[in-house]
Amino acid sequence: MVEVGWLSSVPYLAATIAMIVVSWASDKLQNRKLFVWPLLLIGGLAFIGSWAVGANHFWVSYTLLVVAGAAMYAPYGPFFAIIPEMLPRNVAGGAMALINSMGALGSFCGSWFVGYLNGATGSPAASYIFMGVALFASVWLTLIVKPANNQNLPLGAHHA
């Protein structure tokens, strides 16, 4: 049982380190999107890769899950820094509240759907594919959203 606990903690440890490094680099370069979509793409590829490798190669599959976990959490800082840079000040707070609310709802619904897929298929394979596709959709959305052309950006902010 102790081994399971240690194995479960590694993705979160990797994510914590990645979040700090990515947030620092994003602030240093003042480019938010550059530190969001590539990591989400890596996470999606890692989930699909973990599914493709399968349980027959535990350590490879586990390593890909660690990469996926770290890549999913790492862009949180730059992602939330994009919002006030892209939207007028008078709507940025409400937009962040809406994003947080949708994230909480997605967390519940996503967890439920992953459990449903695991139960319906008898395997986590469909769940891994679902999570990979969801991350690919996040990449696409991140790339297509363009900053508003307004003068109400915070001082010192650059378009992502």
N, C-alpha and C positions, 0 to 999 in steps of 0.2 A: 504494500500500500504506500509506503514511503516513496518508492521509485516513481509511482504515478504522480504523486504530488510534485516531485522535482521536475519530472517531464512536463507537467502542466504549467509550471512556472516559467520555463525557458522562453516561450513566445512573448510573455509579458515583460520579462527582463529585457529581451531584445527590442521590444517595442518602446520601452522607456528610454533606452539608450538612443534608439533611432529618432524618437521625438525630440530629444534635446539637440542632437546633431543637426537634424533637418531644420528645426526652428532657428538655430543659430545661423546656419548657412543661408536660409531664406532672408533673415534680417540683414545679414552681411551683404548679400547681392541685391536686396530689394526686388526680388522677383518671386512672386508667390506661386504662380501656376507651374513654374519650372520644378517646384518641389511638391506639387500635388499630383498631377496626372501621371508622371513616370512611375511614381511609387504605387499608385493604384493599379497601373498596368502590370507592374512586377507582381503585385499581390494576386491579381487575376491569373496571371500565367503560373504562379506558384500553386494556386489552388487546382487549376487544371492539370498541372504537372503532377501534383500529389495524387490526384485521381488516376492519371494515366499510369503512374508507377505502381500504384496499388499497394496492398498490404503485404505482398510477397517481398518487398524491399523496404522493410520498416524504417531503417535509419535514413534512407533517401527521402521517403515519403514524409517522415517526421521533420527532417531539415527543411523541406519545402513548406510544410505547415508553419514552421518557425519564421521563415522568410515571409510567408503570406501574412501572418499575424503582425510582424514588425512593419511590413509595408502598408498594411491597412491603418495602423495607428499613427505612424510617423508623420503623415501630412496634416494632422489635426491643427497644429499651430498655424502653419501657412494658410490652411483652408479658412480658418476663422479670421485671419488677417486680411484675406481677400475681400470679405464682405464690406467693411467700412471703406475700403479703397475703391470699390466698384460702384457703390450706391451713394446717393445724396445723404448727408448727415441726418436729415429729418426722417428717413425711413430705415437707416441701417440698424437701429436697435430693434425695431419691429421685425425686420427681416431675419436678424439673428435669433430672435425668439421663435419665429416660425420654423427656422431651420432646426433649432434644438428640439422643438415639439415634434416635428416630422421625424427627426432622428430617434427620439424616444419611441414613437409609434412604430417606426421601422424596426427598431430593436425588438419590440414585442412580437410584431407580425413576422419578422424574419426568423426569429427563434422558433415560433410556432410552425412556420412553413418548413423549416429544416427538419423539425421533429416529424411533421406530417410526411415529408418525402422519405425520411429514414424508415418510418413505419410502413408506408405504402409500398416501398420497393424492397424493404428488408436489407438495405445496404446504404451506406453513406455516400455512395457514388453520385447519385442525383443531387445530393446536397452540395457536394464539392463543385459540381458543374454549375449549379444555381448560384453559389457564392462567387465563382469565377466570372460568370456572365454579369452578375450585379456589379462587380468591380469594373468590368469592361464598359458597362453602361455609365458608370460614374466617370470614367475616363472621357467618354464621348461628351457627356454633359459639361464636364470641366472645360473641354476644348472649344465647344460651340458657344458658350456664354461669353459675351463681349462686355467690356466695361461701358457704363453709361457715359455718354458724351456730355458732361456737365462740369460746371466750375465749382461744385460743392464738395470736392474731395478734401479730405483732411490735409492739413499742411504737411508737406514733405512726402506725401504718398505718390506713388507712381502707378500707372495702369499696369495690371498684371499681364 
